[in-house]
Amino acid sequence: MKEKVLITGAGRGLGYELTKHFFNHEYEIFPVVRDPDHADKLQKEFPSCKPIIVDITEDSSMEKIQSTVTKYTNVIDIVINNAGIPGREYKFEKVSISEMNEAIQIHCFGVIRVVQAALPILKNAKNPRVINVSSRLGSLTKMASGEFKKRKFAYSYRVAKAAQNMLSICMSNELEEYGISVNSIHPGKIKTRTAASDADLEPHEAAENIFKWVEKLEKGESRIYAEPGVGKLPW
Ligand SMILES: NC(=O)c1ccc[n+]([C@@H]2O[C@H](COP(=O)([O-])OP(=O)(O)OC[C@H]3O[C@@H](n4cnc5c(N)ncnc54)[C@H](OP(=O)(O)O)[C@@H]3O)[C@@H](O)[C@H]2O)c1
C-alpha cells in the first residue's frame, strides 16, 4: 500500500474519479461522502477504502473524520479538498446571503474543518500535501482582467473560491513550518453536475491530470495555483 489520501466529495464527479485513480495506483483512500449509498458503493468498488460519512458544513464532521481515520492510521499523506457546489445567482441584485453562506460553508469553512481534523496526523507524513480544488473563477487576477465579464457565473461560487484561494495561501505560509505544502488547483472545465457551459474534459481525464500533478509535487513545493496538465494560474 502506498500513501494515504483523504478525498472529500468522493461519491460522484471529480471526487469519485480521483478516488478510483488513487485506488488503482494502490493508495489507501479515506473517501469523505455525505450520502450513505455513496459510501456503500465506494466500499464495494474499492474494498480497501474507508469511507467517512459526514457533511463537511457541520462542525461535528471534524470529530468524525479524526476518529475514523485514526482508527486505522496515525499518518495522512495527502488531503484533497474537492467537495463543492456551483451556486446559482449571477445577477448582483438577486444574490442572497443564504446562498453566499452555503458556498462559503463548503468551499472555505469545509476546508478548515477537514484540514484541522487531519492536521495532527498530516504532521506525521514524510511529504504532507493539502490540495484545494479551487477554480479558475477564484482567480482575482483573471476576474479583474475582464476575462469572464460576459459569462453567467454565480457570485457565491466566485467569492467562495477566491476566499478559498486566500485560505490556501495563508495556510501554506503557516503550515510550511511543519513541512506541509498547500496548493490550489483549477481541475479543468469538467463535464460534471458543476459543469460550466464550455466544459470540455471528462472527469476521468481531469482526475488523471491531477493524479500525475500530485505525484510530481516535490516536498516543500507550496503556494502554487495551477491547472494540472496545463500550467500555473495567476492568483
Ligand atoms: N466541473 C467543473 O468544471 C469544475 C471546474 C472548476 C472547479 N471545480 C470544482 O471541482 C470540485 C468537484 O466538482 P465536480 O465537478 O466533481 O462537482 P459535482 O459532480 O457536483 O460533485 C460535487 C461533490 O461535492 C460533494 N459535496 C457537496 N456539498 C457537500 C457537503 N456539504 N459535504 C460533503 N460533500 C459535499 C457532493 O456530494 P453529494 O453527492 O452528496 O452531493 C459531490 O460528491 C468542486 O470543488 C468544484 O467547485 C469543478
Ligand as a Chemical Component Dictionary entry (heavy atoms), coordinates in Angstrom:
data_LIG
# 
_chem_comp.id                   LIG 
_chem_comp.type                 NON-POLYMER 
_chem_comp.pdbx_formal_charge   0 
_chem_comp.three_letter_code    LIG 
# 
loop_
_chem_comp_atom.comp_id 
_chem_comp_atom.atom_id 
_chem_comp_atom.alt_atom_id 
_chem_comp_atom.type_symbol 
_chem_comp_atom.charge 
_chem_comp_atom.model_Cartn_x 
_chem_comp_atom.model_Cartn_y 
_chem_comp_atom.model_Cartn_z 
_chem_comp_atom.pdbx_ordinal 
LIG N1  N1  N 0  -16.803 20.716 -13.019 1  
LIG C1  C1  C 0  -16.006 21.715 -13.307 2  
LIG O1  O1  O 0  -15.882 22.133 -14.475 3  
LIG C2  C2  C 0  -15.206 22.390 -12.234 4  
LIG C3  C3  C 0  -14.397 23.472 -12.592 5  
LIG C4  C4  C 0  -13.645 24.097 -11.614 6  
LIG C5  C5  C 0  -13.687 23.628 -10.320 7  
LIG N2  N2  N 1  -14.484 22.586 -9.986  8  
LIG C6  C6  C 0  -14.501 22.137 -8.592  9  
LIG O2  O2  O 0  -14.204 20.757 -8.564  10 
LIG C7  C7  C 0  -14.806 20.175 -7.388  11 
LIG C8  C8  C 0  -15.582 18.932 -7.781  12 
LIG O3  O3  O 0  -16.634 19.337 -8.627  13 
LIG P1  P1  P 0  -17.439 18.349 -9.571  14 
LIG O4  O4  O 0  -17.440 18.977 -10.900 15 
LIG O5  O5  O -1 -16.973 16.952 -9.409  16 
LIG O6  O6  O 0  -18.906 18.549 -8.918  17 
LIG P2  P2  P 0  -20.053 17.525 -8.566  18 
LIG O7  O7  O 0  -20.137 16.416 -9.545  19 
LIG O8  O8  O 0  -21.244 18.393 -8.342  20 
LIG O9  O9  O 0  -19.568 16.902 -7.171  21 
LIG C9  C9  C 0  -19.504 17.670 -6.001  22 
LIG C10 C10 C 0  -19.197 16.759 -4.822  23 
LIG O10 O10 O 0  -19.143 17.560 -3.631  24 
LIG C11 C11 C 0  -19.934 16.905 -2.635  25 
LIG N3  N3  N 0  -20.485 17.846 -1.647  26 
LIG C12 C12 C 0  -21.224 18.948 -1.899  27 
LIG N4  N4  N 0  -21.580 19.517 -0.740  28 
LIG C13 C13 C 0  -21.061 18.737 0.261   29 
LIG C14 C14 C 0  -21.083 18.791 1.679   30 
LIG N5  N5  N 0  -21.734 19.760 2.316   31 
LIG N6  N6  N 0  -20.422 17.847 2.407   32 
LIG C15 C15 C 0  -19.767 16.846 1.760   33 
LIG N7  N7  N 0  -19.709 16.739 0.409   34 
LIG C16 C16 C 0  -20.353 17.667 -0.318  35 
LIG C17 C17 C 0  -21.055 16.248 -3.419  36 
LIG O11 O11 O 0  -21.673 15.265 -2.610  37 
LIG P3  P3  P 0  -23.207 14.791 -2.877  38 
LIG O12 O12 O 0  -23.123 13.727 -3.940  39 
LIG O13 O13 O 0  -23.648 14.263 -1.565  40 
LIG O14 O14 O 0  -23.985 15.994 -3.323  41 
LIG C18 C18 C 0  -20.274 15.701 -4.601  42 
LIG O15 O15 O 0  -19.645 14.486 -4.256  43 
LIG C19 C19 C 0  -15.665 21.273 -6.764  44 
LIG O16 O16 O 0  -14.985 21.884 -5.699  45 
LIG C20 C20 C 0  -15.855 22.251 -7.910  46 
LIG O17 O17 O 0  -16.102 23.567 -7.471  47 
LIG C21 C21 C 0  -15.245 21.952 -10.917 48 
# 
loop_
_chem_comp_bond.comp_id 
_chem_comp_bond.atom_id_1 
_chem_comp_bond.atom_id_2 
_chem_comp_bond.value_order 
_chem_comp_bond.pdbx_ordinal 
LIG N1  C1  SING 1  
LIG C1  O1  DOUB 2  
LIG C1  C2  SING 3  
LIG C2  C3  SING 4  
LIG C2  C21 DOUB 5  
LIG C3  C4  DOUB 6  
LIG C4  C5  SING 7  
LIG C5  N2  DOUB 8  
LIG N2  C6  SING 9  
LIG N2  C21 SING 10 
LIG C6  O2  SING 11 
LIG C6  C20 SING 12 
LIG O2  C7  SING 13 
LIG C7  C8  SING 14 
LIG C7  C19 SING 15 
LIG C8  O3  SING 16 
LIG O3  P1  SING 17 
LIG P1  O4  DOUB 18 
LIG P1  O5  SING 19 
LIG P1  O6  SING 20 
LIG O6  P2  SING 21 
LIG P2  O7  DOUB 22 
LIG P2  O8  SING 23 
LIG P2  O9  SING 24 
LIG O9  C9  SING 25 
LIG C9  C10 SING 26 
LIG C10 O10 SING 27 
LIG C10 C18 SING 28 
LIG O10 C11 SING 29 
LIG C11 N3  SING 30 
LIG C11 C17 SING 31 
LIG N3  C12 SING 32 
LIG N3  C16 SING 33 
LIG C12 N4  DOUB 34 
LIG N4  C13 SING 35 
LIG C13 C14 SING 36 
LIG C13 C16 DOUB 37 
LIG C14 N5  SING 38 
LIG C14 N6  DOUB 39 
LIG N6  C15 SING 40 
LIG C15 N7  DOUB 41 
LIG N7  C16 SING 42 
LIG C17 O11 SING 43 
LIG C17 C18 SING 44 
LIG O11 P3  SING 45 
LIG P3  O12 DOUB 46 
LIG P3  O13 SING 47 
LIG P3  O14 SING 48 
LIG C18 O15 SING 49 
LIG C19 O16 SING 50 
LIG C19 C20 SING 51 
LIG C20 O17 SING 52 
# 
